[in-house]
Amino acid sequence: MRKTYLRTDETMEKYFEHESHEHKECFFCITKSEKKYYLWKTMKNDFPYDRIAAYHTILCPLRHVPDKHHLYPEEIKELEEIMDTLEKEKYFDSIIINFTKNRTILDHYHIHLIKYSHE
């Protein structure tokens, strides 16, 4: 089993069980939104970074793109607006954007929004 310092072993086991089944569609594309923007959405992370997070959600573009370099200018603009709003709301403590070597989902760009469990 691949080791992670962000997920518990139990969550990683559930993730690998999920991944062991064939998926015809992108998980991020078909998962229901918690909040939908014009070009982005947030969604609950079913496999959270539960070693550090009390709450963990994913922010991803509605359009299926592998990385930030494939985002359209209007997607980048809206992302900046969303991030400004999230900063003002002061709910989340951190964002995590993993480098490729640490991503478990490589083909749909996404950002982790984290509320730490220390509070």
PEQUI-V972830 format. One record per pair of residues at least 24 apart in sequence whose ideal C-beta (glycine too) atoms are under 6 Angstrom apart, sorted by the first residue. I is the first residue (numbers start at 1). J is the second residue. If there is no record, write none. Layout:
I,J
I,J
This chain:
6,49
6,51
6,52
7,49
8,50
8,51
11,47
11,50
15,47
26,64
26,108
28,60
28,108
29,64
39,75
39,78
40,78
40,82
53,114
53,117
54,115
54,117
55,115
56,114
57,113
58,110
59,111
59,113
60,110
64,108
65,109
66,107
67,109
68,109
